[in-house]
């Protein structure tokens, strides 16, 4: 995911190092990243598998848990955005405020949700990523540093508890998108098919034909 984002919008991805978890790669990553930095276990969710590395002990504990080294610069933020994309448009979003213990913004880890204006820079980034990567459903996690937007990740399965009623908007956007893409329409008489089913075997009659 990070490599795809980097290919599309390299200036909007936090500085990231991804490598195999070997002693050499671990030492290289440690030397390259200024403290504190963020370390992640790939394919984790809801804030699990995300660690703030402040010293060597934190680093050793992280390396014991992950098969892959995935580290990012720590951005100077105390909140981030969850922006929801459904079909071919943004249907809503909210701010996720940092938990009392600090670092984590995920609602599952004690963060809180707050509705407000979605920065146009963040919306433009989500639109660009979703459009160029062919994404039609996802929750994007976006950070703002001053007026510059950064993308952390997107999830196909994500919580909508931050905005009451947002799921109805998502459902409607998906339905409208499918209608535009596939042209579904209600049949005039659904109990009477216009033609008999076609047999998959040429020269034979389907048992359902009348």
Beta strands, then each sheet from edge to edge (+ up, - down):
strand 1: 16-20
strand 2: 37-40
strand 3: 50-53
strand 4: 68-73
strand 5: 79-86
strand 6: 89-97
strand 7: 112-114
strand 8: 137-145
strand 9: 148-155
sheet 1: 1+ 4- 2+ 3-
sheet 2: 7+ 6- 5+ 8- 9+
end
